[in-house]
Structures are given as structure tokens and as C-alpha cells.
Amino acid sequence: MKNFSFYTQIFDAGHLTRLRSDNTDNEKLAQAAVKNGLHQFIRNRTPIHDEQVSNNPGKIQVFMEELEEYHTHSHGLVNVPKVLADIFESTIGAVYIDSNCSLEIVWKVFRSVLEPIIYLEMLGEHPGAKLQDSCRKNKLELRYVKESWKKDATVSISIENKLVGKATYHLKKDIAVNRAAKIILDKIDSVMIDLGIDYNSSIEKDEEKHEEDENDAPNKWEY
């Protein structure tokens, strides 16, 4: 966390929390595990591993395939096998113990392993949260229709009681929600025009504020 400390005088706790999360959450650690080949050393001999992987033999393979599309962070668009994050965390713990609990050595070892590091200008947001925030700002009624997910793995989204998008993802309902939200966000202008809503004015204000924040921020971490 100390490597984020120079941001504290410019950005609030919310920005810092998201920055830390994007660089240390399960998806980021699982990505690092796969990119560095740690998944090859998973041994299927524990009940926990049986539950997380063996009952879904294609879960890790699906994650590896989806990484080709999301090189930094998907923000809730892929299912992350927790066992991948666990083996990466345990590797960090082993280095920490072997280095006599030196955080400096741990960082030197894993800094390059965690590439690409996500900087402030690369911060993303889960599509579901982003769409919800946009609808709240514009005082629009947003509704997720999840009742059929167990049957056909589909989640639909309506705005102002009009169906505007849907997505199918069988591994996890929350990911189906985010994928449906992303579909809507990718065509948000046309969706709002169809609804007869002046959406661009609020978006332009948010983008201007974001650009001001970026201009005030350092570009890279200092070491």
C-alpha cells in the first residue's frame, strides 16, 4: 500500500481503494498465477481443491482463454477460480518467510511478476456498478431480471420498464449481470435516445472531472 501513498493528497479513499483492489484482488492474482505457470503445479489431493476445480474441470481452462481478451482486468466479466489466487498468495507468503519477513524483498520479487501494474489512469469499474450509478444520476429506474438464470443462465436488464439488454454466462450469475450491463454501456447513447433521455450532458461532466483528476496525478509510481 505504501506504493500508493503519494496519491493520498490528490485522490480520496475511494480511488485508492479501487486502485489497490485492481492490483491485488483474486482476478489479478489468478492472472499472475497463470501467466507465470503456477497453475501447472496444482495437485488434486485436497477436498478444497476437489470442490473448487474437479467438479468444474473446465473452469481454469475457460479462465485462461478469457484472459486473452482481458489483459489487465476484466472488472467482473470473467469467473475467477479462487484456487489460482490462493496458490499465488501462498507463494508470496513463502518468499516473505524466507526473506525474514522483508516486504522490500517481496516487492522486488513480485513487482515484475504482477505486471502489468494497473495505474490510476487505467482504473476501470464493474459494468453493473457503472450502469447503476449512471441510472441513479439520471433518475432512471434500473431493473435486473435474474429469475431465469438457473434455467438458461441469462440475465436481462430493463431501464424505465423497457428491456435494453441481456447476457448469458453459466458459471456465475453476477458475471452475467456485469456482461449484460457492459452490452448496454457499449451502446448507451442509442439506448438513451430510444428512451428519449438526454444522457450525454451528465457523461460529459463526469469525463471533464476525470480528466482534471488525471492531469493532477503522477503518471507512474516512484521507487
Disulfide bonds with the S-S distance in Angstrom:
none
